[in-house]
Structure formats: structure tokens, C-alpha cells
Amino acid sequence: VFGCPVLVHYGHSERAVMAGSMPDDPRYFVWPLYGHVELVDEAGQPITEPGVQGEIVATGFDNRAMPFIRYRTGDLAMWSDRPPHPALPGYPVLERIDGRSNDFFVARDGRRIPVASLGGLRPPAFLQVEATQYEQHAPGRITVRLQSPVPLAPAVLAAIDDYFRTKLLGLVEAELAVVPHIERTARGKRRLMIQHLAAQPAAIETRH
């Protein structure tokens, strides 16, 4: 409509890291004058090889009063193995950002699937849902709370159930629960994921 490229932006209010895509390249290019970015594994050891997922750790350069030094963001990403962009020499390149390390589903085989994998195009049935929240107590099973002031029609629930079956590829079974209200935190936000299972050292897979 506007005849312009759409770029992806990544950053935090802590202002320790900022990255964005280019019109001809969807990867995340980290602005080196804004902050220093590292990837670390679950033991806190640096990850330098491409294609290995780790947590983004950032040190900001613009806060002289109380700088964030090696700030653990909780976000998961991996370095790119492709050449840098010719217009951005010296910019570290993240192939992708997969979501939060504490926002994941545990599949029945123990693998972790980021909640971010449920993003993207949703069926029109979700237009009747005001908010969504996930909770997990056991591997391979999650409860999906759908906030709606009125009961949802069977056809709507069937479409939503089919969406989760397709997205989760049979690794996690979703139980739908229609509720009139999803509790907010003290800061006024709804928790997207309530995870009762401890993180395991298994590899994390993003599924689309």
C-alpha cells in the first residue's frame, strides 16, 4: 500500500542492544555502536559458531550512570553463517531470534518448542478471542485459556483446536478452556506462558 519495505526491529527498553533487518535481507544486524552482543549457552559459556542457539547477552554503551554490563535478556538467537551485508560492514549478524528462553512448551519427547513458534497467521476464529494464555504442568500437554465474555461456538473452538494441532505437529496436545477473564500481573500485564516444568538441556527446536 505504501510502496516501501517493511523492516524488522529488535531492542529493549534497557537500551543495551538494538538490531534490525535490511530491505533485501531479513536477518538481524546488530548495531555495534549501540552495545556489545554475545550469545551464551545454558552454562554461561560463549557461543561463537553459527547455527547454535544461545541466549542474547548485551552490554550497552550509552548509560554512563548505571550501565547494563553483560545483561542476560532471556531471548534466544543464533549467529548467521552467511556473509555480512555489504552496506553494514562490521555489524554482527543474527540469523534469527527465536523468542524467550523461559517461554517454551515441553513436548512429550522432552524437546522444547518456543511459544514464538505459534506466531504468524491465525484463522479468523481468533478474532472472537480477546486474549490467550498458555499453562503447562506435564510434558506433551498444555492448557490454552481463551478469554471471551461469551461462550464460543463449537465451530470456532474446532477451528482453534485444529490450528494448535497443526502448529504443534502432534508433539503437544492443547486443551482449550474458555474463560471470562485472564488475570493480570501487578504491572498490569497478562502472562503469555505459565511454565511449571524446569528447563532441560535438550536442544530447542522452532517449528512452523
N, CA, C and O of each residue as an XYZ file, in Angstrom:
832
protein
N       0.832     -1.205      0.000
C       0.000      0.000      0.000
C       0.862      1.249      0.000
O       0.589      2.191     -0.743
N       1.914      1.267      0.836
C       2.744      2.455      0.965
C       3.952      2.439      0.022
O       4.666      3.436     -0.086
N       4.180      1.326     -0.652
C       5.285      1.251     -1.581
C       6.648      1.354     -0.936
O       7.573      1.913     -1.524
N       6.786      0.819      0.277
C       8.067      0.886      0.983
C       8.372     -0.467      1.616
O       7.454     -1.249      1.861
N       9.636     -0.753      1.883
C       9.973     -2.039      2.518
C       9.554     -2.065      3.986
O       9.473     -1.022      4.635
N       9.291     -3.255      4.500
C       8.963     -3.456      5.912
C      10.177     -4.080      6.591
O      10.646     -5.140      6.177
N      10.684     -3.428      7.628
C      11.872     -3.908      8.322
C      11.507     -4.451      9.694
O      10.537     -4.009     10.311
N      12.285     -5.408     10.163
C      12.109     -5.987     11.487
C      13.059     -5.281     12.454
O      14.225     -5.053     12.130
N      12.556     -4.936     13.643
C      13.384     -4.255     14.649
C      13.427     -5.083     15.919
O      12.428     -5.691     16.304
N      14.581     -5.110     16.571
C      14.745     -5.807     17.850
C      15.471     -4.893     18.819
O      16.492     -4.296     18.478
N      14.939     -4.786     20.035
C      15.584     -3.978     21.063
C      14.834     -4.094     22.376
O      13.815     -4.779     22.464
N      15.347     -3.417     23.398
C      14.748     -3.445     24.726
C      14.702     -2.034     25.310
O      15.445     -1.145     24.894
N      13.820     -1.856     26.273
C      13.783     -0.568     26.977
C      15.052     -0.348     27.794
O      15.366      0.794     28.132
N      15.797     -1.418     28.123
C      17.063     -1.277     28.840
C      18.157     -0.650     27.964
O      19.189     -0.212     28.472
N      17.925     -0.610     26.655
C      18.824      0.057     25.711
C      20.247     -0.500     25.778
O      21.222      0.250     25.835
N      20.343     -1.820     25.769
C      21.657     -2.457     25.744
C      21.953     -3.108     24.404
O      23.110     -3.399     24.104
N      20.927     -3.341     23.591
C      21.119     -3.996     22.300
C      20.038     -3.505     21.343
O      18.890     -3.288     21.731
N      20.431     -3.337     20.091
C      19.469     -2.982     19.052
C      19.911     -3.612     17.741
O      21.096     -3.615     17.408
N      18.950     -4.144     17.006
C      19.243     -4.795     15.736
C      18.047     -4.635     14.814
O      16.929     -4.384     15.264
N      18.292     -4.781     13.528
C      17.213     -4.665     12.565
C      17.570     -5.332     11.259
O      18.731     -5.656     11.010
N      16.569     -5.534     10.430
C      16.772     -6.167      9.130
C      17.054     -5.108      8.070
O      17.026     -3.908      8.345
N      17.324     -5.574      6.862
C      17.535     -4.705      5.712
C      16.465     -5.002      4.663
O      15.882     -6.086      4.683
N      16.193     -4.075      3.752
C      15.140     -4.325      2.754
C      15.364     -5.584      1.932
O      14.404     -6.208      1.480
N      16.628     -5.964      1.733
C      16.935     -7.138      0.921
C      17.472     -8.303      1.741
O      17.969     -9.278      1.177
N      17.378     -8.215      3.074
C      17.924     -9.271      3.928
C      17.162     -9.296      5.246
O      17.234     -8.329      6.005
N      16.422    -10.389      5.550
C      15.586    -10.429      6.757
C      16.334    -10.747      8.047
O      15.721    -10.794      9.113
N      17.659    -10.968      7.972
C      18.408    -11.281      9.185
C      18.484    -10.062     10.111
O      18.123     -8.952      9.720
N      18.964    -10.285     11.352
C      19.080     -9.209     12.339
C      20.531     -8.708     12.370
O      21.445     -9.459     12.710
N      20.731     -7.440     12.016
C      22.054     -6.833     12.018
C      22.188     -5.982     13.280
O      21.444     -5.021     13.475
N      23.142     -6.347     14.129
C      23.294     -5.714     15.441
C      24.124     -4.439     15.299
O      25.230     -4.468     14.759
N      23.583     -3.320     15.789
C      24.259     -2.037     15.692
C      25.443     -2.022     16.666
O      25.222     -2.002     17.877
N      26.685     -2.031     16.183
C      27.842     -2.185     17.078
C      28.143     -0.965     17.938
O      28.828     -1.093     18.953
N      27.652      0.212     17.565
C      27.894      1.410     18.379
C      26.864      1.571     19.497
O      27.019      2.430     20.366
N      25.822      0.754     19.476
C      24.761      0.831     20.483
C      25.086     -0.040     21.691
O      24.808      0.331     22.831
N      25.680     -1.210     21.425
C      26.017     -2.121     22.504
C      26.764     -3.331     21.972
O      26.771     -3.598     20.770
N      27.392     -4.057     22.885
C      28.120     -5.279     22.544
C      27.238     -6.485     22.835
O      26.670     -6.596     23.922
N      27.122     -7.388     21.867
C      26.220     -8.532     21.985
C      27.009     -9.831     21.978
O      27.937    -10.007     21.188
N      26.626    -10.739     22.872
C      27.189    -12.079     22.937
C      26.041    -13.086     22.912
O      24.890    -12.748     23.189
N      26.381    -14.331     22.573
C      25.473    -15.452     22.764
C      26.134    -16.427     23.720
O      27.319    -16.731     23.576
N      25.374    -16.927     24.706
C      25.923    -17.876     25.669
C      25.017    -19.092     25.753
O      23.820    -19.006     25.480
N      25.605    -20.244     26.138
C      24.811    -21.446     26.316
C      24.223    -21.477     27.720
O      24.347    -20.504     28.465
N      23.582    -22.589     28.089
C      22.897    -22.669     29.381
C      23.867    -22.648     30.553
O      23.465    -22.375     31.684
N      25.151    -22.935     30.294
C      26.169    -22.871     31.342
C      26.846    -21.502     31.393
O      27.746    -21.282     32.204
N      26.414    -20.582     30.528
C      27.006    -19.256     30.506
C      28.258    -19.145     29.674
O      28.936    -18.118     29.723
N      28.590    -20.177     28.905
C      29.785    -20.157     28.081
C      29.490    -19.524     26.723
O      28.408    -19.726     26.172
N      30.446    -18.755     26.173
C      30.208    -18.062     24.902
C      29.970    -19.024     23.746
O      30.577    -20.092     23.676
N      29.082    -18.633     22.846
C      28.823    -19.359     21.611
C      29.309    -18.485     20.464
O      28.852    -17.354     20.300
N      30.225    -19.007     19.680
C      30.773    -18.248     18.560
C      30.459    -18.878     17.210
O      30.507    -18.196     16.186
N      30.139    -20.169     17.191
C      29.895    -20.828     15.919
C      28.473    -20.564     15.433
O      27.551    -20.494     16.245
N      28.280    -20.416     14.119
C      26.944    -20.173     13.572
C      26.022    -21.372     13.754
O      26.471    -22.513     13.869
N      24.732    -21.088     13.776
C      23.738    -22.142     13.801
C      23.502    -22.788     15.139
O      22.706    -23.722     15.231
N      24.171    -22.322     16.194
C      23.988    -22.877     17.535
C      23.191    -21.864     18.360
O      23.581    -20.703     18.486
N      22.086    -22.319     18.910
C      21.201    -21.405     19.623
C      21.727    -21.092     21.014
O      22.212    -21.980     21.715
N      21.628    -19.827     21.413
C      22.049    -19.404     22.739
C      21.280    -18.176     23.175
O      20.473    -17.626     22.426
N      21.543    -17.757     24.396
C      20.856    -16.596     24.958
C      21.614    -15.315     24.617
O      22.843    -15.278     24.675
N      20.870    -14.266     24.262
C      21.475    -12.976     23.955
C      21.887    -12.287     25.248
O      21.068    -12.095     26.147
N      23.160    -11.918     25.336
C      23.714    -11.173     26.468
C      24.278     -9.866     25.913
O      25.043     -9.882     24.949
N      23.906     -8.739     26.512
C      24.264     -7.458     25.919
C      24.859     -6.504     26.949
O      24.486     -6.514     28.122
N      25.791     -5.681     26.479
C      26.386     -4.604     27.270
C      26.151     -3.296     26.520
O      26.646     -3.111     25.408
N      25.395     -2.394     27.135
C      25.055     -1.137     26.479
C      26.156     -0.102     26.593
O      26.947     -0.129     27.536
N      26.209      0.825     25.616
C      27.262      1.833     25.569
C      26.790      3.248     25.911
O      27.612      4.162     25.971
N      25.489      3.453     26.137
C      25.008      4.831     26.251
C      24.531      5.226     27.652
O      23.971      6.308     27.826
N      24.745      4.367     28.645
C      24.293      4.681     30.001
C      25.513      4.857     30.891
O      26.120      3.870     31.308
N      25.878      6.090     31.185
C      27.063      6.358     31.989
C      26.777      6.300     33.484
O      27.707      6.173     34.279
N      25.516      6.390     33.881
C      25.172      6.396     35.302
C      25.045      4.975     35.856
O      25.595      4.665     36.913
N      24.319      4.117     35.141
C      24.118      2.740     35.598
C      24.087      1.821     34.383
O      23.010      1.381     33.980
N      25.228      1.523     33.795
C      25.250      0.719     32.567
C      24.849     -0.733     32.810
O      25.094     -1.292     33.880
N      24.238     -1.321     31.813
C      23.939     -2.747     31.842
C      25.142     -3.482     31.275
O      25.461     -3.340     30.095
N      25.805     -4.258     32.104
C      27.005     -4.971     31.704
C      26.698     -6.467     31.665
O      26.352     -7.069     32.682
N      26.830     -7.053     30.479
C      26.534     -8.473     30.244
C      25.131     -8.806     30.763
O      24.943     -9.743     31.540
N      24.178     -8.033     30.322
C      22.776     -8.179     30.704
C      22.163     -9.374     29.975
O      22.157     -9.422     28.745
N      21.648    -10.334     30.740
C      21.022    -11.520     30.163
C      19.583    -11.189     29.797
O      18.751    -10.945     30.671
N      19.295    -11.181     28.505
C      17.990    -10.746     28.026
C      16.922    -11.821     28.138
O      15.733    -11.505     28.200
N      17.330    -13.098     28.164
C      16.352    -14.180     28.145
C      15.881    -14.524     26.741
O      15.059    -15.425     26.576
N      16.387    -13.821     25.716
C      15.999    -14.091     24.340
C      16.974    -15.074     23.692
O      18.172    -15.053     23.971
N      16.445    -15.927     22.831
C      17.242    -16.957     22.169
C      17.502    -16.582     20.715
O      16.597    -16.127     20.016
N      18.733    -16.772     20.265
C      19.097    -16.441     18.891
C      20.265    -17.309     18.465
O      20.781    -18.099     19.255
N      20.686    -17.161     17.202
C      21.871    -17.860     16.701
C      22.575    -16.987     15.684
O      21.947    -16.216     14.960
N      23.897    -17.123     15.642
C      24.695    -16.379     14.677
C      24.453    -16.895     13.271
O      24.167    -18.076     13.070
N      24.569    -16.000     12.303
C      24.409    -16.379     10.903
C      25.715    -16.926     10.339
O      26.800    -16.484     10.717
N      25.601    -17.884      9.437
C      26.790    -18.416      8.758
C      26.953    -17.824      7.363
O      27.831    -18.240      6.607
N      26.101    -16.844      7.017
C      26.186    -16.206      5.709
C      27.012    -14.925      5.792
O      27.192    -14.386      6.885
N      27.512    -14.430      4.676
C      28.338    -13.222      4.691
C      27.583    -12.018      5.223
O      26.356    -11.976      5.139
N      28.301    -11.023      5.776
C      27.636     -9.809      6.249
C      27.036     -9.023      5.088
O      27.363     -9.263      3.926
N      26.173     -8.102      5.409
C      25.571     -7.272      4.370
C      26.606     -6.267      3.869
O      27.307     -5.662      4.681
N      26.720     -6.072      2.557
C      27.750     -5.154      2.041
C      27.590     -3.718      2.523
O      28.568     -2.972      2.560
N      26.379     -3.318      2.892
C      26.165     -1.956      3.375
C      26.413     -1.811      4.873
O      26.414     -0.697      5.397
N      26.626     -2.941      5.570
C      26.792     -2.896      7.027
C      28.047     -3.673      7.433
O      27.938     -4.645      8.180
N      29.203     -3.286      6.978
C      30.427     -3.994      7.374
C      30.693     -3.842      8.864
O      30.548     -2.753      9.419
N      31.082     -4.935      9.509
C      31.369     -4.893     10.933
C      30.174     -5.118     11.832
O      30.331     -5.166     13.051
N      28.984     -5.256     11.272
C      27.788     -5.493     12.079
C      27.660     -6.985     12.377
O      27.593     -7.778     11.437
N      27.623     -7.401     13.641
C      27.331     -8.811     13.939
C      25.957     -9.179     13.380
O      25.039     -8.358     13.389
N      25.816    -10.411     12.895
C      24.584    -10.814     12.224
C      23.967    -12.017     12.928
O      24.608    -13.058     13.074
N      22.725    -11.866     13.360
C      21.948    -12.961     13.930
C      21.050    -13.526     12.838
O      20.312    -12.786     12.187
N      21.115    -14.834     12.642
C      20.299    -15.459     11.607
C      18.825    -15.314     11.931
O      18.010    -15.025     11.055
N      18.488    -15.518     13.205
C      17.092    -15.360     13.631
C      17.050    -15.207     15.144
O      18.015    -15.521     15.840
N      15.925    -14.724     15.640
C      15.664    -14.637     17.070
C      14.427    -15.473     17.343
O      13.368    -15.224     16.766
N      14.551    -16.469     18.224
C      13.508    -17.469     18.399
C      12.542    -17.202     19.535
O      11.549    -17.920     19.657
N      12.782    -16.211     20.367
C      11.874    -15.949     21.468
C      12.559    -16.094     22.812
O      13.783    -16.200     22.892
N      11.774    -16.097     23.846
C      12.281    -16.117     25.205
C      12.662    -17.512     25.653
O      11.986    -18.486     25.319
N      13.762    -17.612     26.422
C      14.215    -18.912     26.899
C      13.264    -19.515     27.927
O      13.246    -20.731     28.119
N      12.458    -18.653     28.603
C      11.525    -19.176     29.597
C      10.105    -19.286     29.040
O       9.185    -19.648     29.774
N       9.914    -18.981     27.757
C       8.618    -19.125     27.112
C       8.706    -20.277     26.122
O       9.009    -20.084     24.945
N       8.436    -21.482     26.621
C       8.557    -22.659     25.771
C       7.560    -23.721     26.203
O       7.111    -23.757     27.349
N       7.229    -24.580     25.256
C       6.456    -25.783     25.549
C       7.427    -26.960     25.622
O       8.405    -27.007     24.875
N       7.160    -27.905     26.516
C       7.932    -29.138     26.577
C       7.122    -30.223     25.883
O       6.016    -30.552     26.313
N       7.670    -30.775     24.816
C       6.988    -31.818     24.064
C       7.034    -33.136     24.831
O       7.750    -33.265     25.823
N       6.268    -34.100     24.362
C       6.211    -35.394     25.059
C       7.550    -36.128     24.995
O       7.814    -37.007     25.815
N       8.409    -35.767     24.009
C       9.719    -36.406     23.923
C      10.812    -35.588     24.609
O      11.995    -35.905     24.487
N      10.410    -34.518     25.341
C      11.366    -33.727     26.105
C      11.908    -32.510     25.399
O      12.556    -31.676     26.033
N      11.664    -32.376     24.095
C      12.155    -31.211     23.382
C      11.393    -29.955     23.789
O      10.233    -30.025     24.193
N      12.056    -28.808     23.679
C      11.420    -27.534     23.991
C      11.060    -26.804     22.703
O      11.879    -26.705     21.790
N       9.860    -26.304     22.633
C       9.364    -25.591     21.464
C       9.022    -24.169     21.900
O       8.133    -24.000     22.734
N       9.686    -23.138     21.373
C       9.382    -21.762     21.785
C       7.938    -21.385     21.507
O       7.370    -21.767     20.485
N       7.353    -20.634     22.425
C       5.992    -20.145     22.229
C       5.909    -19.296     20.968
O       4.861    -19.227     20.326
N       7.021    -18.649     20.614
C       7.035    -17.805     19.417
C       6.711    -18.581     18.154
O       6.334    -17.986     17.145
N       6.853    -19.909     18.192
C       6.549    -20.706     17.009
C       5.057    -20.702     16.693
O       4.663    -21.113     15.601
N       4.212    -20.244     17.630
C       2.777    -20.159     17.381
C       2.389    -18.814     16.776
O       1.205    -18.547     16.570
N       3.372    -17.969     16.491
C       3.064    -16.692     15.873
C       2.704    -16.864     14.412
O       2.669    -17.980     13.893
N       2.439    -15.755     13.759
C       2.098    -15.797     12.350
C       0.600    -15.765     12.124
O      -0.175    -15.418     13.015
N       0.210    -16.133     10.922
C      -1.190    -16.037     10.507
C      -2.061    -16.994     11.307
O      -1.786    -18.191     11.394
N      -3.128    -16.434     11.893
C      -4.086    -17.251     12.639
C      -5.420    -17.242     11.922
O      -5.723    -16.300     11.189
N      -6.233    -18.293     12.126
C      -7.530    -18.339     11.444
C      -8.470    -17.258     11.981
O      -8.271    -16.761     13.089
N      -9.500    -16.890     11.196
C     -10.448    -15.846     11.629
C     -11.127    -16.149     12.961
O     -11.618    -15.232     13.619
N     -11.166    -17.413     13.370
C     -11.813    -17.767     14.640
C     -11.190    -17.025     15.808
O     -11.873    -16.759     16.797
N      -9.895    -16.678     15.720
C      -9.226    -15.997     16.822
C      -9.722    -14.559     16.996
O      -9.446    -13.939     18.023
N     -10.442    -14.021     16.022
C     -10.986    -12.671     16.162
C     -12.026    -12.598     17.281
O     -12.328    -11.515     17.782
N     -12.566    -13.741     17.666
C     -13.548    -13.781     18.744
C     -12.906    -14.013     20.110
O     -13.610    -14.142     21.111
N     -11.580    -14.067     20.156
C     -10.841    -14.272     21.401
C     -10.122    -12.981     21.772
O      -9.362    -12.439     20.969
N     -10.357    -12.488     22.981
C      -9.753    -11.231     23.411
C      -8.297    -11.396     23.827
O      -7.488    -10.495     23.603
N      -7.950    -12.530     24.428
C      -6.588    -12.769     24.892
C      -6.378    -14.273     25.033
O      -7.330    -15.038     25.185
N      -5.101    -14.681     24.980
C      -4.738    -16.090     25.078
C      -3.634    -16.264     26.112
O      -2.745    -15.421     26.236
N      -3.699    -17.357     26.847
C      -2.650    -17.679     27.819
C      -2.421    -19.184     27.820
O      -3.364    -19.970     27.725
N      -1.133    -19.578     27.932
C      -0.767    -20.991     27.950
C      -0.238    -21.377     29.335
O       0.438    -20.587     29.995
N      -0.554    -22.596     29.763
C      -0.021    -23.117     31.025
C       0.300    -24.591     30.833
O      -0.461    -25.337     30.216
N       1.463    -24.999     31.385
C       1.878    -26.394     31.227
C       2.316    -26.976     32.559
O       3.118    -26.383     33.279
N       1.770    -28.162     32.878
C       2.124    -28.913     34.077
C       2.837    -30.218     33.752
O       3.559    -30.755     34.592
N       2.639    -30.738     32.529
C       3.205    -32.035     32.165
C       3.699    -31.986     30.724
O       3.113    -31.285     29.899
N       4.770    -32.719     30.406
C       5.266    -32.749     29.025
C       4.198    -33.245     28.055
O       3.462    -34.186     28.352
N       4.124    -32.603     26.897
C       3.202    -33.044     25.867
C       1.778    -32.568     26.028
O       0.926    -32.915     25.210
N       1.486    -31.780     27.062
C       0.126    -31.292     27.285
C       0.177    -29.835     27.753
O       0.986    -29.481     28.611
N      -0.685    -29.000     27.189
C      -0.805    -27.615     27.641
C      -2.285    -27.253     27.758
O      -3.140    -27.824     27.081
N      -2.556    -26.305     28.623
C      -3.886    -25.713     28.726
C      -3.849    -24.362     28.036
O      -2.988    -23.533     28.328
N      -4.777    -24.141     27.126
C      -4.873    -22.869     26.406
C      -6.114    -22.143     26.897
O      -7.237    -22.576     26.638
N      -5.912    -21.041     27.605
C      -7.036    -20.227     28.073
C      -7.392    -19.205     27.002
O      -6.536    -18.467     26.514
N      -8.653    -19.179     26.654
C      -9.165    -18.249     25.658
C     -10.117    -17.288     26.354
O     -11.183    -17.694     26.816
N      -9.741    -16.030     26.430
C     -10.589    -15.050     27.109
C     -11.697    -14.579     26.176
O     -11.441    -14.055     25.092
N     -12.926    -14.776     26.621
C     -14.093    -14.353     25.851
C     -15.236    -14.078     26.817
O     -15.495    -14.897     27.698
N     -15.934    -12.941     26.679
C     -17.046    -12.643     27.605
C     -18.271    -13.518     27.362
O     -19.173    -13.564     28.199
N     -18.312    -14.214     26.224
C     -19.445    -15.081     25.893
C     -18.906    -16.439     25.477
O     -17.755    -16.532     25.050
N     -19.709    -17.501     25.589
C     -19.258    -18.818     25.134
C     -18.931    -18.794     23.641
O     -19.582    -18.096     22.864
N     -17.920    -19.560     23.255
C     -17.536    -19.645     21.857
C     -18.274    -20.795     21.179
O     -18.458    -21.867     21.756
N     -18.688    -20.545     19.954
C     -19.436    -21.552     19.204
C     -18.563    -22.768     18.933
O     -17.344    -22.642     18.820
N     -19.182    -23.961     18.824
C     -18.412    -25.180     18.555
C     -17.538    -25.072     17.308
O     -16.421    -25.589     17.287
N     -18.041    -24.402     16.264
C     -17.248    -24.269     15.038
C     -16.001    -23.425     15.278
O     -14.949    -23.695     14.698
N     -16.110    -22.412     16.122
C     -14.962    -21.568     16.451
C     -13.934    -22.372     17.231
O     -12.743    -22.310     16.929
N     -14.378    -23.126     18.230
C     -13.467    -23.940     19.022
C     -12.800    -25.017     18.159
O     -11.624    -25.331     18.345
N     -13.551    -25.568     17.229
C     -12.976    -26.597     16.354
C     -11.871    -26.001     15.477
O     -10.843    -26.641     15.255
N     -12.078    -24.791     14.982
C     -11.063    -24.145     14.149
C      -9.811    -23.828     14.953
O      -8.694    -23.991     14.461
N      -9.995    -23.378     16.185
C      -8.852    -23.061     17.045
C      -8.109    -24.339     17.426
O      -6.879    -24.371     17.431
N      -8.858    -25.383     17.744
C      -8.233    -26.668     18.083
C      -7.430    -27.206     16.907
O      -6.330    -27.727     17.095
N      -7.961    -27.088     15.709
C      -7.244    -27.555     14.520
C      -5.974    -26.746     14.296
O      -4.960    -27.285     13.852
N      -6.029    -25.459     14.602
C      -4.845    -24.595     14.465
C      -3.703    -25.097     15.350
O      -2.567    -25.225     14.894
N      -4.013    -25.383     16.623
C      -2.970    -25.842     17.546
C      -2.467    -27.233     17.163
O      -1.274    -27.507     17.291
N      -3.345    -28.110     16.701
C      -2.906    -29.441     16.272
C      -1.930    -29.335     15.104
O      -0.942    -30.066     15.038
N      -2.219    -28.420     14.189
C      -1.348    -28.248     13.026
C      -0.022    -27.618     13.416
O       1.034    -28.074     12.978
N      -0.064    -26.576     14.234
C       1.148    -25.846     14.601
C       2.084    -26.685     15.461
O       3.302    -26.622     15.298
N       1.521    -27.469     16.374
C       2.342    -28.233     17.315
C       2.691    -29.628     16.797
O       3.382    -30.385     17.478
N       2.220    -29.974     15.602
C       2.628    -31.192     14.905
C       2.474    -32.462     15.746
O       3.238    -33.415     15.587
N       1.490    -32.469     16.632
C       1.252    -33.656     17.435
C       2.209    -33.857     18.585
O       2.092    -34.844     19.311
N       3.164    -32.940     18.777
C       4.134    -33.077     19.866
C       3.569    -32.610     21.200
O       4.000    -33.064     22.260
N       2.600    -31.699     21.142
C       1.972    -31.169     22.345
C       0.469    -31.125     22.119
O       0.005    -30.591     21.112
N      -0.293    -31.685     23.052
C      -1.750    -31.671     22.959
C      -2.291    -30.465     23.704
O      -1.948    -30.238     24.864
N      -3.138    -29.689     23.036
C      -3.686    -28.470     23.621
C      -5.115    -28.692     24.105
O      -5.972    -29.137     23.341
N      -5.369    -28.384     25.372
C      -6.714    -28.443     25.938
C      -7.254    -27.022     26.038
O      -6.681    -26.191     26.743
N      -8.348    -26.734     25.342
C      -8.901    -25.387     25.296
C      -9.814    -25.140     26.490
O     -10.608    -25.999     26.871
N      -9.687    -23.954     27.071
C     -10.530    -23.564     28.208
C     -10.971    -22.120     27.997
O     -10.151    -21.204     28.043
N     -12.253    -21.922     27.767
C     -12.798    -20.574     27.577
C     -13.066    -19.964     28.948
O     -13.788    -20.543     29.760
N     -12.481    -18.789     29.204
C     -12.617    -18.125     30.497
C     -13.048    -16.674     30.266
O     -12.707    -16.083     29.242
N     -13.802    -16.093     31.222
C     -14.233    -14.698     31.055
C     -13.123    -13.693     31.306
O     -13.207    -12.547     30.863
N     -12.066    -14.123     32.025
C     -11.015    -13.166     32.379
C      -9.707    -13.903     32.627
O      -9.685    -14.962     33.255
N      -8.616    -13.329     32.125
C      -7.270    -13.826     32.400
C      -6.589    -12.843     33.330
O      -6.481    -11.656     33.021
N      -6.132    -13.337     34.468
C      -5.548    -12.467     35.474
C      -4.330    -11.715     34.937
O      -3.567    -12.241     34.127
N      -4.165    -10.486     35.399
C      -3.003     -9.671     35.058
C      -2.013     -9.653     36.221
O      -2.378     -9.897     37.371
N      -0.765     -9.363     35.901
C       0.263     -9.255     36.935
C       0.132     -7.918     37.650
O      -0.717     -7.098     37.300
N       0.979     -7.704     38.655
C       0.944     -6.440     39.403
C       1.261     -5.248     38.513
O       0.877     -4.120     38.824
N       1.964     -5.491     37.401
C       2.290     -4.413     36.469
C       1.237     -4.240     35.385
O       1.411     -3.452     34.456
N       0.141     -4.985     35.514
C      -0.959     -4.815     34.578
C      -0.833     -5.598     33.289
O      -1.560     -5.325     32.334
N       0.080     -6.574     33.235
C       0.271     -7.361     32.025
C      -0.259     -8.777     32.218
O      -0.303     -9.299     33.332
N      -0.655     -9.377     31.114
C      -1.042    -10.788     31.150
C       0.180    -11.643     30.842
O       0.925    -11.349     29.907
N       0.387    -12.685     31.611
C       1.469    -13.626     31.330
C       1.048    -14.515     30.176
O       0.011    -15.175     30.241
N       1.848    -14.534     29.119
C       1.523    -15.357     27.966
C       1.714    -16.833     28.287
O       0.901    -17.668     27.890
N       2.797    -17.158     29.012
C       3.115    -18.552     29.295
C       3.383    -18.748     30.776
O       4.210    -18.044     31.356
N       2.696    -19.695     31.394
C       2.958    -20.097     32.776
C       3.529    -21.506     32.706
O       2.805    -22.469     32.455
N       4.835    -21.617     32.931
C       5.529    -22.892     32.763
C       5.911    -23.454     34.134
O       6.642    -22.814     34.889
N       5.411    -24.659     34.453
C       5.707    -25.311     35.722
C       6.802    -26.362     35.591
O       7.190    -26.973     36.587
N       7.301    -26.582     34.386
C       8.335    -27.579     34.161
C       9.691    -26.911     34.112
O       9.843    -25.843     33.519
N      10.667    -27.530     34.730
C      12.019    -26.986     34.716
C      12.618    -27.153     33.342
O      12.321    -28.110     32.627
N      13.479    -26.197     32.978
C      14.156    -26.257     31.682
C      15.109    -27.443     31.658
O      15.799    -27.716     32.640
N      15.144    -28.137     30.542
C      16.039    -29.266     30.347
C      17.123    -28.871     29.356
O      16.902    -27.972     28.545
N      18.287    -29.513     29.393
C      19.356    -29.139     28.486
C      19.186    -29.630     27.059
O      20.121    -29.541     26.264
N      17.996    -30.151     26.714
C      17.779    -30.644     25.357
C      17.793    -29.490     24.377
O      17.601    -28.333     24.749
N      18.024    -29.825     23.118
C      18.060    -28.801     22.076
C      16.660    -28.210     21.908
O      15.653    -28.894     22.088
N      16.623    -26.945     21.563
C      15.373    -26.241     21.371
C      15.090    -26.181     19.881
O      15.962    -25.824     19.089
N      13.888    -26.525     19.509
C      13.516    -26.518     18.100
C      12.416    -25.503     17.861
O      11.472    -25.413     18.645
N      12.529    -24.745     16.796
C      11.469    -23.855     16.373
C      10.691    -24.545     15.274
O      11.273    -24.994     14.286
N       9.405    -24.632     15.433
C       8.576    -25.333     14.452
C       7.550    -24.363     13.895
O       6.942    -23.596     14.642
N       7.359    -24.396     12.599
C       6.415    -23.509     11.920
C       5.353    -24.338     11.214
O       4.457    -23.782     10.579
